[in-house]
Amino acid sequence: MEQPTRPVPADGGEFPDGAGDRAPVEVEVAVEDEAGEEEEEPPRSATAKQEEAKAALGAEGSQPFTTRELVGEIKEDGEADGGGGVGDGDGVGSADAEGSSSSRDSMQQFSSHHDVAMELINSVTGVDEEGRSRQRILAFAGKRYLNAIERNPDDPDAYYNWALVLQESADNVDPNSGSSKDALLEEACKKYAEATRLCLTLYDAYYNWAIAIADRAKIRGRTKEAEDLWRLAILNYEKAVQLNWNSPQALNNWGLGLQELSAIVPAREKQTIIKTAISKFRVAIQLQFDFHRAIYNLGTVLYGLAEDTMRSGKPDVSPNELYSQSAIYVAAAHALKPNYSVYRSALRLVRLMLPLPYLKVGYLTAPPANNAIAPHTDWERSQFVLNHEGLQKANASSQPPSQSMDRGRKPTRIAVEDIVSVSASADLTLPPGAGLCVDTVHGPRFLVADSWEALDSWLDALCLVYTIFARGKSDVLAGIITG
C-alpha cells in the first residue's frame, strides 16, 4: 500500500532537568526582539488562548475580547462609575428590580449554581503586581460570562470562554494563597463539559479541556487517580484531533499524555503506549516539520525507549539504533531553536550517539549513478550518509564513511538545496522494499530502504535537514555534527 507523501516545507539514562517532564504545549507564540531574533521562551502549560485570551464577552453575547481590549473596558467602566473599579457587584450581574418573581427565582438558582466558580476566581491573588492586575481582569471577565449565560443558557461559547477564565486563573494562583488550583481546574472542566454538550464540534473546548485535565493529573503524581485523569485527557485530545486532524499541537499533546501515562501503567502495557506516543509525535512533525517541540519530544521518548530496551535485555530494536534516532531529533530541535537551554543540555547528553561527523548513516539500495531506470539486478545496496549539506553515497571500501567519501570516485549525491519534496513511493518498477522518492530540481531520485521502519527514519531525517536549511540554520546543524 502506498505510503503518505511527506512534502518538504516550501519556506523552507535521563535527560537534563525539565527535559523529561514537559508540560503540554499549544499554539506557540514567538517573542521577537528589535533585531528580529526569537528570544527564549521556556515551555509552559496554559490555555490555547493564553497570549491573546478571550478575556470577556461583549454586550451582545459571546464576542471575545483580547486582554488589552478588556483592560481598556475596565478603565472606562471605572471612570463611568466614579472610580468604582472591578470589585463592585456580586459577581453575576444586576437583576432588574421590576422583574417578575419567577425571574428572581431563576436568577437565584443560577447564582447559587455558579457561586463556587466566582468565589474561586475572586479568591485568587497574583504573585506580583502584574499577576494581581491580570487576575482583576479575569474576575471581571467571569462576571461578563455569567451575564451572557444568564441571557442565553444555551450559548456554548460563553461556557467555553468562562472555562478559559477559570483555567487562566488556575495558572495565576499564588502558591502561598489559600486558593486551590485543582478546584479552579475542576470548575473549568465542568464548563468545558457543558460547552461540548451544547456544541459537539467545538474543537478548542476539547483541546483546552484536555490540558486542564492533564494539569489536574500532574498534581496527583503517579497514582491511580492520576492514571484515570491521563486516560481522560488522552480521550479528549483524540476527540480534538478527530475534529481537526490538521493540528500538530493537539497531536503533540496527545503524545505527551501517552508518555505520562506510560510512566504509571503496569510494565506489560508500557511499550504499546510508548509506541503509540511515538506515532503521534511523528504525525505532528509530518504536519509541521519546524515544530521543534514535537521534534524534541520524539527525541526524549525514543531515548526513554532505548533505556527500557537496554534494561529488558530482549530488544525488539537495537538500543544503539534508538539512541542514534533520539540524538537526530534532539539535534534537529536544537538547530531550529538554538537559544533553548533545555535543548542545549539534552544535546550535550546525546551528541556522541550520532554517527559523527554525520547526522545519519545507514543503508539504501540505489541504481547506478547514470542510469536511474537500470534493471533491478544493477541496483546496489550501499551505505549512505546524511549531513547538513545533503545525502551522499559512501564509496564501497573497508574504511569508515568519513574517510571513504574523500576518495577519488564521485559518489551518488543529493544536495539539500536541490530538494523539492521527499515521500514514500510504492512505484512497482522499483526493486522490492520500502521505496523512497527524493524529488529534486534535476528530477526525481529513487532509493529503497531495507524496511518501512527504516524508511520512516530516512524520511524524517531528510525533511528535518531540509527544514533546517530552509530556516537558515544549516550552520547550527553543521556545528553540532562537525564541531
HELIX and SHEET records of a PDB file:
HELIX    1   1 THR A   67  ALA A   80  1                                  14    
HELIX    2   2 SER A  101  SER A  123  1                                  23    
HELIX    3   3 GLU A  129  ARG A  151  1                                  23    
HELIX    4   4 PRO A  156  ASP A  171  1                                  16    
HELIX    5   5 LYS A  181  LEU A  198  1                                  18    
HELIX    6   6 TYR A  203  ILE A  219  1                                  17    
HELIX    7   7 LYS A  224  LEU A  243  1                                  20    
HELIX    8   8 PRO A  248  SER A  262  1                                  15    
HELIX    9   9 ALA A  267  LEU A  287  1                                  21    
HELIX   10  10 HIS A  292  SER A  312  1                                  21    
HELIX   11  11 PRO A  319  LEU A  336  1                                  18    
HELIX   12  12 SER A  341  VAL A  350  1                                  10    
HELIX   13  13 ARG A  351  MET A  353  5                                   3    
HELIX   14  14 HIS A  376  ASP A  378  5                                   3    
HELIX   15  15 PRO A  401  SER A  404  1                                   4    
HELIX   16  16 VAL A  416  ASP A  418  5                                   3    
HELIX   17  17 TRP A  452  ALA A  470  1                                  19    
HELIX   18  18 SER A  474  THR A  482  1                                   9    
SHEET    1   A 8 THR A   5  ARG A   6  0                                        
SHEET    2   A 8 ILE A 419  SER A 425 -1                                        
SHEET    3   A 8 ALA A 434  THR A 440 -1                                        
SHEET    4   A 8 GLY A 443  ALA A 449 -1                                        
SHEET    5   A 8 LYS A 360  ALA A 366 -1                                        
SHEET    6   A 8 GLU A 380  ASN A 387 -1                                        
SHEET    7   A 8 GLY A 390  LYS A 393 -1                                        
SHEET    8   A 8 ARG A 413  ALA A 415 -1                                        
END                                                                             
